[in-house]
Amino acid sequence: MNEALEKLAKDVHLEDAANERLRLAFSHACVQRVSHLLEDPAVVRCLATLGRFVEGSIDRAALIEAAARADLLANHHPGSKSLDGVGHAAVSASYAVAKALAGKPLQAAEYAAYAAVYGQGGYGAVADRESFQPEFDWQVSCLRSLAA
């Protein structure tokens, strides 16, 4: 849990209805950082749809469709076959995309952080809270910048 991010999210009223664009832009930025870990081209396309919505080049109907697709894909991911857990990075990244498209920025950020840490060192890294700190720091900096 990124406590500094949660505090900042409250301070900038991230969950307010008027801040949908900020929520989606922040979620998109978090997931972009782990997009290289995505294995399913359909999930990559869902993420691209979020980017186009944030840019204003597609409508809400396309966003809603991509959100439903991303949720289905994340919930049916085959999981990791690796013993060290590094393969879980793709699972976490897929869930990050689904949460981002659903407009759940703190959950998207959390899954993205897990994906980043799994991708770097598997189970061992995830057990070490300090492994998350660089990603947590980046997330706070990103939200602060987007909210300014």
C-alpha positions, 0 to 999 in steps of 0.5 A: 500500500502506497500511503503517500499516494493515498494521502495525495489522492485525498488532498487532490480529491482524486475520487471526485466526479469532476476529476475523472480525467485526472483519474484516467490520466494517472492510471494510464501513466502508471500502467504505461510504466509496466506495459512491456510486461503485458503478454496478451495483445488484446490487453495491450489494445485495451490500454491503447484505448484508454490512452486514446480516451485520455487524449480525447480521440475516442468516445466513452462507449469505446472506453466502456467496451475496453473496460469490460474486455480488460476485466474479462481478460485479466480475470481469465489470465492463465497465471504464472508458470514460473517458479520464481513468480516473475511470470506474475508480472504479466498477471498484475499488469493485466489487472492494472489495465483493467483497474485503470479502465474502470477508473480505479486509479489507486488499485491500478497503481497498486497492481502496476507497482506489483507488476514492476516489482515482480518483473524485477525479482519475483516472489523475493522482491515482492516480500521486501517492502523496500522493493516498492519504494522507487515505484511508489515515489514515482507514482506520487510524483506523477500524480502531483505533476498531473494534478498541478 
